[in-house]
Amino acid sequence: GDERPTLMLNMLIKNEERHLDRTLPKWAKLVDFWIIGVDDENEDGSQQVIERHLGHLPGSTVKVSFDGMGPTWTEVVRKGRELYPQATHGILSDADFTPLISSFDKRELDLNCSKHTFDVITSDGTDRRHMDWIYRNIPGAKVQRRTHQILTVPPIPGQKHYLKRLTSLRVQEHTGGYQDRLHPKSKHQRYIKLLRQDLEDMPGDPRTLYYLGQEHLELAGDQAVRELHNRGEKSSVVKALRYYRARALLLPEGLAEGYRVDEERYWAHLKAAEICERYVKDFHCARSMWTHALRMDPKRADAAFYLGQHFRLIKMPRQSIGWLTVASALPMPDRLNHQWPELYSCLRHVELLNAIAMLPSLRPRHVQQAASAQDTASSGCAQEEAKMAGQMWKAIQRKQVFEGKPPVPTVRRRL
């Protein structure tokens, strides 16, 4: 038809004056409508900031009583659809999401697609994920779960694609939002309470199990070892392991189009492995979890990297090199969550150099591997890591000379 795609900004905020003053001028250039739920316990000048930056556009604020993210944000989604049905799409945004573009072609929004993803990049640039928070503004669109919420949208009859990636829209996520300003212990305890309520409503829910693991692990924090020693099976870190294991055991019932891998289950394996290795000292558990994760998603380097790092730390360099060789050969795949660019550009190559440097004697293929890893690290790493890689390469060269073998020159890429 002739309907032109339009976009409605949808936020849920409490005491976010500082963030909104930075982010809303950026959003004002991109959206056609807006709807913002303001917590009834809001105490700062957020309302005035909203009017100042968005008042020239059709939009409204809605006073809400917080009852968990899902129920409360669903009410804002419903109100936006009621007030602005001419908006074809809505985008959920945290107050600290700052657009990195000043315009984009809204014709990229597919009217026959239920959801779109956009890229979210952390403020330090170390993590990137695809957020599926753009929705068709149609009946049935809602936000589920009280925390670590998800957006669900009904399929559109006859649609070819349920989910598409919006490549032109990128936002940067900043820390310091309302939830971040809570005392860490209070924040995690609050989330655990909300997650337990969700688990009562949805017994065995995979996402809730995963985030119960995450919140218990973060609650343990830097006291995890001491708490494990003092409380044993009642410690937060053991509870986290139970939840991650429970999530890892759940097989996917079917992935929606656009979701190639059960990424949450993959990460449950990695987090369980981390706890087993670092805190419980159950290396069999850790290796098993990493190996299962690699089988689930063999195109992703994280699991092979952690296996290689593990064997290096326990001084088994040959096994370490085997896994790091696998990790170093993989290009970064397109995944929705927790993309770690630095792993691919730098860290796996530094780790491989570290493992090769531990070998009691060097074979030609190891030196060639090290030369290639050093070349990649020198161009792909930040200054500190590149310096470390250079030092390890020099150590490998000295060992090679000591063994009476001709040195291998550093490989240089052609520009």
HELIX and SHEET records of a PDB file:
HELIX    1   1 GLU A   17  ALA A   28  1                                  12    
HELIX    2   2 SER A   46  LEU A   54  1                                   9    
HELIX    3   3 MET A   69  LEU A   83  1                                  15    
HELIX    4   4 LYS A  106  GLU A  108  5                                   3    
HELIX    5   5 TYR A  178  ARG A  181  1                                   4    
HELIX    6   6 PRO A  184  ASP A  201  1                                  18    
HELIX    7   7 PRO A  206  ALA A  220  1                                  15    
HELIX    8   8 GLY A  221  GLN A  223  5                                   3    
HELIX    9   9 ALA A  224  ARG A  231  1                                   8    
HELIX   10  10 GLY A  232  LYS A  234  5                                   3    
HELIX   11  11 SER A  236  LEU A  249  1                                  14    
HELIX   12  12 GLU A  263  ILE A  275  1                                  13    
HELIX   13  13 CYS A  276  VAL A  280  3                                   5    
HELIX   14  14 PHE A  283  MET A  296  1                                  14    
HELIX   15  15 ASP A  302  LEU A  313  1                                  12    
HELIX   16  16 PRO A  317  SER A  328  1                                  12    
HELIX   17  17 PRO A  341  GLU A  342  1                                   2    
HELIX   18  18 LEU A  343  LEU A  347  3                                   5    
HELIX   19  19 ARG A  348  ALA A  357  1                                  10    
HELIX   20  20 PRO A  364  GLY A  380  1                                  17    
HELIX   21  21 GLN A  383  PHE A  402  1                                  20    
SHEET    1   A 8 GLY A  59  VAL A  64  0                                        
SHEET    2   A 8 PHE A  33  ASP A  39  1                                        
SHEET    3   A 8 LEU A   7  ILE A  13  1                                        
SHEET    4   A 8 HIS A  89  LEU A  92  1                                        
SHEET    5   A 8 ARG A 128  ARG A 136 -1                                        
SHEET    6   A 8 LYS A 115  THR A 122 -1                                        
SHEET    7   A 8 LEU A 163  GLU A 173  1                                        
SHEET    8   A 8 PHE A  97  PRO A  99 -1                                        
SHEET    1   B 2 LYS A 142  GLN A 144  0                                        
SHEET    2   B 2 ILE A 150  THR A 152 -1                                        
END                                                                             
